[in-house]
Amino acid sequence: MKTVVIYKSISGFTKKYAEWIAEELKADLLEYKNTNIDQLRIYDLIIFGGSLHAAGISGVNIIKKNLHILTDKKIIIFTTGASPQREEIFDEIKQNNFTPEEQEKIQFYYFRGGFDYNKLNLPNKILMTLFKWKIQHNRNKSPDEIGMLAAYENPMDFTKKENIDKLLKYANSL
Ligand SMILES: Cc1cc2nc3c(=O)[nH]c(=O)nc-3n(C[C@H](O)[C@H](O)[C@H](O)COP(=O)(O)O)c2cc1C
């Protein structure tokens, strides 16, 4: 099965997962900014990974907007975020980002990435500073919010290669 992994990553967490997946599946690896939909026609399995930004999957529209021309392809999408890898978080991201019809066509995974403020570009630094202020002003901070605040001081990296096992198993079953 001819496979491609496309990724959109700012600070490298999604890129790391994309590289691991491409290596394990012996797939081609493309960066989102260098990819156009025509390049994808030669593949049987298309895997897209983008990081979570305000609950949305960055860059995912390259797949969602073109589903009508990718009807003969198998499609996997994964996202990475700072949030813990919990079932309810996975469900929330899936419902926020995909219609029921899209969910039928797309196999979806969430992998915990990390957070490194210093590696963000200026617009994202500004957004994340606003988000930090919002958490700081919240009197009843959740454990996840407390963890997130700590990550502004000390970058966190939760990437683990074993997180991709389920995705690999699914891809190899196609
Ligand atoms: C502007 C912005 C918004 C973010 N929003 C979320 C979010 O809603 N949920 C989450 O879990 N992580 C969020 N994050 C954290 C990133 O998704 C996380 O750091 C991700 O692993 C980064 O991957 P990358 O380095 O490949 O871009 C956000 C980060 C930025 C910069």
The ligand as a Tripos MOL2 file, in Angstrom:
@<TRIPOS>MOLECULE
LIG
   31    33     1     0     0
SMALL
NO_CHARGES

@<TRIPOS>ATOM
      1 C1         -2.1020   28.9030   19.8910 C.3       1 LIG1
      2 C2         -2.0520   27.5380   20.5020 C.ar      1 LIG1
      3 C3         -3.2470   26.9130   20.8780 C.ar      1 LIG1
      4 C4         -3.2140   25.6470   21.4600 C.ar      1 LIG1
      5 N1         -4.4070   25.0350   21.7870 N.ar      1 LIG1
      6 C5         -4.3790   23.7760   22.3310 C.ar      1 LIG1
      7 C6         -5.6070   23.1050   22.6470 C.ar      1 LIG1
      8 O1         -6.7110   23.6010   22.4280 O.2       1 LIG1
      9 N2         -5.5130   21.8780   23.2060 N.ar      1 LIG1
     10 C7         -4.3190   21.2670   23.4620 C.ar      1 LIG1
     11 O2         -4.2930   20.1440   23.9710 O.2       1 LIG1
     12 N3         -3.1360   21.8750   23.1450 N.ar      1 LIG1
     13 C8         -3.1500   23.1060   22.5810 C.ar      1 LIG1
     14 N4         -1.9660   23.7220   22.2490 N.ar      1 LIG1
     15 C9         -0.7080   23.0040   22.4570 C.3       1 LIG1
     16 C10        -0.2020   22.3450   21.1680 C.3       1 LIG1
     17 O3         -1.2280   21.6830   20.5010 O.3       1 LIG1
     18 C11         0.8870   21.3390   21.5250 C.3       1 LIG1
     19 O4          1.9570   22.0530   22.0510 O.3       1 LIG1
     20 C12         1.3280   20.5110   20.3190 C.3       1 LIG1
     21 O5          1.9080   19.3030   20.7570 O.3       1 LIG1
     22 C13         2.2920   21.2900   19.4580 C.3       1 LIG1
     23 O6          2.6660   20.5150   18.3530 O.3       1 LIG1
     24 P1          3.6660   21.0870   17.2520 P.3       1 LIG1
     25 O7          4.9590   21.3520   17.9420 O.co2     1 LIG1
     26 O8          3.7850   19.9890   16.2720 O.co2     1 LIG1
     27 O9          3.0180   22.3060   16.6580 O.co2     1 LIG1
     28 C14        -1.9720   24.9960   21.6750 C.ar      1 LIG1
     29 C15        -0.7770   25.6220   21.2930 C.ar      1 LIG1
     30 C16        -0.8120   26.8780   20.7050 C.ar      1 LIG1
     31 C17         0.4850   27.5110   20.3000 C.3       1 LIG1
@<TRIPOS>BOND
     1     1     2 1
     2     2     3 ar
     3     2    30 ar
     4     3     4 ar
     5     4     5 ar
     6     4    28 ar
     7     5     6 ar
     8     6     7 ar
     9     6    13 1
    10     7     8 2
    11     7     9 ar
    12     9    10 ar
    13    10    11 2
    14    10    12 ar
    15    12    13 ar
    16    13    14 ar
    17    14    15 1
    18    14    28 ar
    19    15    16 1
    20    16    17 1
    21    16    18 1
    22    18    19 1
    23    18    20 1
    24    20    21 1
    25    20    22 1
    26    22    23 1
    27    23    24 1
    28    24    25 2
    29    24    26 1
    30    24    27 1
    31    28    29 ar
    32    29    30 ar
    33    30    31 1
@<TRIPOS>SUBSTRUCTURE
     1 LIG1         1 GROUP 0 **** ****
